Amino acid sequence: MTGPRSASDPVHIIGAGLAGSEAAWQIAQAGVPVILHEMRPVRMTEAHRTESLAELVCSNSFRSDDAANNAVGLLHAEMRRLGSLIMRCADANQVPAGGALAVDRDGFSAAVTRALQDHPLIGLERGEIAGLPPAEWDNVIIATGPLTSAPLAEAIRALADENALAFFDAIAPIVHKDSIDLSVAWFQSRYDKAGPGGTGADYLNCPMTREQYDAFVDALLAGEKTDFREWEANTPYFDGCLPIEVMAARGRETLRYGPMKPVGLTNPNDPTVKPYAIVQLRQDNKLGTLYNMVGFQTKLKYGPQQQIFRSIPGLEKAEFARLGGLHRNTFLNSPKLLDGQLRLRAEPRLRFAGQMTGCEGYVESASIGLIAGLYAAADRRAQALAPPPTTSALGALLGHITGGHIETIEPGTRSFQPMNINFGLFPPLATPPTKKPDGTRLRGPEKTVAKKQAISARALSDLDRWIADHLHVAAAA
Ligand SMILES: Cc1cc2nc3c(=O)[nH]c(=O)nc-3n(C[C@H](O)[C@H](O)[C@H](O)COP(=O)(O)OP(=O)(O)OC[C@H]3O[C@@H](n4cnc5c(N)ncnc54)[C@H](O)[C@@H]3O)c2cc1C
């Protein structure tokens, strides 16, 4: 039997990576004790090499630090305003990297480890949590990341249905809708089928001639690919998740009989000519700002991806919100399984954070740890916490994970796939800027820049108001 909980009972966090470390800091700073469980060095993952907390497993970059023009730079700025430990330690261990924020990885992890170990309200326990947490842990954050140990992953999977947790991602590129040439691509579902929740015109279609298709297949075969890591190659994956270039290698016509089949579609710009192949893009988010390239998961390197996919008619000027990939990963079908505060609907004492929720990247993982920590602390103090504004980077990412994604039922891979922060996740501006400060009209790319800057300014001002109204923390200048 457990008695009524008080603010002096600890929140348990499993996994002291980017998300778990940030969550622990936020909770302890709110005056609530934390026990942080980390399995390293007792048990290592395939990618971690040290016992330090918040180890960076690959690159040492937190990407762009430009808060005015880049969505991840904006997320940096928001996290700094929220007193982020990860950002503080990154700033203190910065190494020169142009407009990016890159860090000395050992100095960064050592600083995070020291700050957490020295905090009087944080206890660090080394050891694997090899199954569901004990029932008496009533407020838990699971932040065990893409390489969650198998016994815990299996226990989580058993809590929901077998599609609840994926062990591989299969990421198709996502394109900003406003960069697609709608004088070439047209809206139509195959055979005009409406399907559940559809209109019969849910896809954007890009037509290809035989010559274009042949050149495209050649480019896929020749394009430079990323290799699977040895431990990834041992993880089986299914035909439904085959990279597009592997399908192309199985035969010249394979793609025309697969994701690029030209049947059931008529090009309104040229109705009498049947395209030889068609690339379909499907709406990805409820806002309707992002479209994913159906069936285009790939191991091509990012440079060749952009070059090859921009050869598709209608996508010549495509701006990619996300490029394709295929990796070993562990992530939930969050829009279905989690509530707006990242709690498992089926067992609300369990809250998730970090890459497991379907965000992608060091900064995004830490930011979801940050908001999970704020929610867990508010719960423990029996206080309600209003959601962060949907216009902020934090709110936009949280909203996408917990409900902004459009679920589609199709054979093959699950449609919810990991996502970086990007401007396509933000609600559009009510009145997009049309003029420069001097009153002259904005032209071409100037409009895009001005739009991003207006979205960023709105984000920071709305976030500051939220902080002042709900967190009573003085916003940093
Ligand atoms: C190989 C690889 C390379 C990547 N490279 C990059 C990159 O270059 N840039 C980028 O932005 N993102 C990269 N990512 C993606 C992602 O940003 C990182 O994985 C990030 O560390 C995720 O943060 P997290 O807190 O969710 O998980 P992690 O930082 O992995 O933290 C999870 C922690 O949980 C611990 N743990 C796991 N299971 C248990 C258990 N049962 N009990 C107790 N502890 C447990 C782990 O030891 C680990 O410390 C990469 C991912 C992988 C797998």
The ligand as an ORCA input file, in Angstrom:
! r2SCAN-3c Opt
* xyz 0 1
  C      24.332      5.783    -33.202
  C      23.565      7.054    -33.052
  C      24.120      8.256    -33.493
  C      23.424      9.462    -33.331
  N      23.996     10.611    -33.757
  C      23.394     11.794    -33.545
  C      24.038     13.016    -33.915
  O      25.151     13.013    -34.427
  N      23.381     14.182    -33.698
  C      22.144     14.219    -33.126
  O      21.606     15.315    -32.918
  N      21.509     13.070    -32.767
  C      22.095     11.867    -32.967
  N      21.470     10.689    -32.623
  C      20.061     10.733    -32.191
  C      19.761     11.220    -30.757
  O      19.822     12.608    -30.734
  C      20.645     10.708    -29.675
  O      20.502      9.323    -29.636
  C      20.301     11.291    -28.287
  O      21.294     10.890    -27.414
  C      18.935     10.881    -27.769
  O      18.750     11.377    -26.467
  P      17.951     10.512    -25.378
  O      18.090     11.218    -24.080
  O      16.594     10.222    -25.864
  O      18.724      9.112    -25.328
  P      20.229      8.823    -24.845
  O      21.042     10.061    -24.878
  O      20.686      7.636    -25.612
  O      20.053      8.433    -23.328
  C      19.432      7.235    -22.929
  C      20.132      6.724    -21.689
  O      19.370      5.655    -21.146
  C      20.253      4.634    -20.715
  N      19.463      3.381    -20.668
  C      18.968      2.655    -21.710
  N      18.231      1.614    -21.261
  C      18.257      1.680    -19.903
  C      17.669      0.891    -18.860
  N      16.898     -0.164    -19.127
  N      17.916      1.242    -17.553
  C      18.697      2.331    -17.254
  N      19.275      3.107    -18.204
  C      19.039      2.797    -19.514
  C      21.372      4.677    -21.724
  O      22.563      4.124    -21.197
  C      21.514      6.176    -21.982
  O      22.435      6.794    -21.125
  C      22.127      9.467    -32.757
  C      21.574      8.259    -32.326
  C      22.276      7.064    -32.466
  C      21.667      5.787    -31.983
*
